[in-house]
């Protein structure tokens, strides 16, 4: 394990000492956990930003945007068809929420 030296302002050092005391851990463990959580958070932020950038680029492409609209329309059509089936089943006395396979 690598050793590093970090200078902390007094208020952060006091908070670190207090956290270590309250959690019955040493300061190194608290710092290690904090750095690990920070790095994980930064990786998540980068991944989300990369995904958002990719989506912005994709939606800027008119062909992609048209395809997404077509997919949404197809999904809406299927959803509407399922709703109609449920309405018909209820009208004939069938409960579509009942699990017939049990």
C-alpha positions in Angstrom: 0.0 0.0 0.0 1.3 3.4 -0.9 2.0 6.1 1.6 1.1 9.7 0.9 1.4 12.9 2.8 -1.5 15.4 2.7 -1.7 18.8 4.3 -5.1 19.5 5.8 -6.6 22.8 7.1 -7.2 22.7 10.8 -11.0 22.5 10.5 -10.8 19.4 8.2 -8.2 17.7 10.4 -10.5 18.3 13.4 -13.4 16.8 11.4 -11.3 13.9 10.4 -10.2 13.2 14.0 -13.8 13.5 15.2 -15.1 11.1 12.5 -12.3 8.6 13.4 -13.2 8.8 17.1 -17.0 8.5 16.5 -16.6 5.5 14.2 -13.9 3.9 16.3 -11.5 3.8 13.3 -8.1 5.4 12.7 -7.7 8.5 10.5 -6.1 6.5 7.7 -9.2 4.3 7.4 -11.5 7.3 7.2 -9.3 9.0 4.6 -9.0 5.8 2.6 -12.8 5.4 2.5 -13.4 9.1 1.7 -10.9 9.0 -1.2 -12.4 5.8 -2.5 -16.0 7.2 -2.4 -14.8 10.4 -4.1 -13.1 8.5 -6.9 -16.2 6.4 -7.4 -18.4 9.5 -7.5 -16.1 11.1 -10.1 -16.1 8.0 -12.3 -19.9 8.0 -12.2 -20.1 11.7 -13.0 -17.8 11.2 -16.0 -19.8 8.2 -17.2 -23.0 10.1 -17.0 -21.5 13.1 -18.7 -20.2 10.9 -21.5 -23.5 9.3 -21.9 -25.3 12.7 -22.0 -22.9 14.0 -24.6 -23.4 10.9 -26.7 -27.2 11.3 -26.5 -26.9 15.0 -27.4 -24.8 14.0 -30.5 -27.3 11.3 -31.4 -30.4 13.5 -31.1 -28.7 16.1 -33.1 -28.7 13.6 -36.0 -32.1 14.0 -37.7 -32.1 10.3 -38.9 -31.5 9.1 -35.3 -34.2 11.4 -33.9 -36.7 10.2 -36.6 -35.9 6.6 -35.7 -36.4 7.3 -32.0 -39.8 8.9 -32.8 -40.8 5.8 -34.9 -39.8 3.5 -32.0 -41.8 5.6 -29.6 -44.8 5.4 -31.9 -44.5 1.6 -32.2 -44.3 1.4 -28.4 -47.4 3.6 -28.0 -49.3 1.4 -30.5 -48.4 -1.8 -28.6 -49.3 -0.1 -25.3 -52.7 1.0 -26.7 -53.3 -2.5 -28.1 -52.7 -4.0 -24.6 -55.1 -1.5 -23.0 -57.8 -2.4 -25.6 -57.2 -6.1 -24.8 -57.6 -5.4 -21.1 -60.8 -3.5 -21.7 -62.2 -6.3 -23.8 -61.3 -8.9 -21.2 -62.9 -6.9 -18.4 -66.1 -6.5 -20.5 -66.3 -10.3 -20.8 -65.7 -10.8 -17.1 -62.1 -11.8 -17.2 -59.8 -10.1 -14.7 -56.6 -9.3 -16.6 -54.7 -8.8 -13.3 -55.5 -12.4 -12.2 -52.7 -14.8 -12.6 -54.3 -17.6 -14.5 -51.2 -19.7 -14.4 -51.1 -20.2 -10.6 
